[in-house]
């Protein structure tokens, strides 16, 4: 047999063995997301670009609406989620502990859109606070009770001296159905993030209050999206937590340095969406995306200060917040 052929066979065998070994070493993990949203682009990219596998993780990514994603960790049926630290802290108040291990976004990018008819009636409201006050008496949709859009709406309402749960009629609708409800006049508007808000605006709705536009900048920095592990997981499987953060770091880097490649990967997930709409949503997301996963101390402290109401014991919440996150897996800690 010719030496060249022997060498090729040998190289092929080595590569095959290496591939099998890598596959055998991959650790299974389950990551549950609370919605289909561009907000979770780092996860989609890490899965579709192969970053999880290259880090040695076999990640099952699924979806459970709103706070149910966090409940999956609490119940032990999932290992990770990415969710607002506010929701994690609310669960910890009830004794349901989890551990945030990386900050993925500190700028609030939730938006509130109103139908053209409702916005027209309220056109005298100009400033963000006036617009928030004008929400009194309207029917607005959010995705889930006590989810992030609901929390954002509560924050906005407090800035105008109203109570979102008392002064606004809330209905709960999955994000893909929000614009349809708006078109049928079942609701006056909804609170969520792009691309759903952008799609509604393209159909004639008005962007009423916008996090990305900077309408309420004092909200930032907040734990808008953090990577959370189930209680005890990063003690027994610290290597998996490091691998998860490392894979998401690669996604964040791609979004920042090669946005066209990142957008092409996202287009597979949002293949039924108008490409220009997806690009607009991605551009907004990219502007608010960090270069890599961030430490969370400052964001958790500010979340307690801004996202909780006067009825909350903020001193107790601050102490509790210090027990539900670690920066051991981000930055130089790795």
Secondary structure, DSSP 8 states (H G I E B T S, - for coil): --HHHHHHHHHHHHHHHHHHHHHHH-EEEEEEESS--GGGHHHHHHHHTTHHHHTTEEEEEEE--TTHHHHHHHTTS-SEEEE-HHHHHHHHHTT--EEEEEEEE-S---EEEE-HHHHHHTTT--SHHHHHHTTTT-EEEESSTTSHHHHHHHHHHHHTT--HHHHSEEEE--HHHHHHHHHTTS-SEEEE-TTHHHHHHHTT-EEEEETTTTTTGGG-S--SEEEEEETTHHHH-HHHHHHHHHHHHHHHHHHHH-HHHHHHHHHHHTTTS-HHHHHHHHHHHHHT--SS-B--HHHHHHHHHHHS-TTS-HHHHHHHHTTSB--TTSGGG-
